[in-house]
């Protein structure tokens, strides 16, 4: 188990969630039914999945939750684009949030590649070790 608050990806995704909440608060749920809540849900799902992955002791589980965080940040990317195209989110706000989304996507991808690479190294047979197979 690791301390999620020490991970830069968690810090940045938490900031993204806070900024998304602020942006969604300016939208009318009556005019755009469900969109503000979907934006908030996908935004807080990113850091929440990082946290949940950190709570597991196994690297495969951590990788699985990072993959879910990656999916959530992509979902948020679409919600932001939709909000902009509907006129619910000003271009300037969209650009700022989209830049944050891109940064978080890159960070999650990098961490996920590292975790998967570490897993692959750990799963390789050690030099000089033999494995026997029974017929």
C-alpha positions, 0 to 999 in steps of 0.5 A: 500500500502506498501513500497516494498523496505523494503521487504527482498524478494524484495531486494534478488529478485532484486539482483537475477535479476541483477546477471541474467542480468550479466550472460545472457550478457555473452551468445551469443543470436545467439548461444542460440536464445531467451534464454538470453532474457527469462532468463532476462525476468523471472528474472526481473518479480520476483521483478516486481511482488512483487512491483506490489503486494505492490501497491495494497491495498488488501491482496488477490491481494498482495498474487496473485502477490506473486504467480506470483513472485513464478511462475517466479522464478520457470521459471527462475530456468528452464532457468538457468538449460537449459543454464547450460545443453546447455553449455551456463552457466558455472557450477560455475555461475549456482550454484551461481544463483541456490542458489539465486533462491532457497533462493528467492523461500523460501522467497516468499513461506514464505511471501505467507504463512504469507499473506494467514494465515493473510487472513484466520484469518481475514476471520474467524468469531469473537467469539460470533458473529452470522450470520443469513441465510435467507431461 
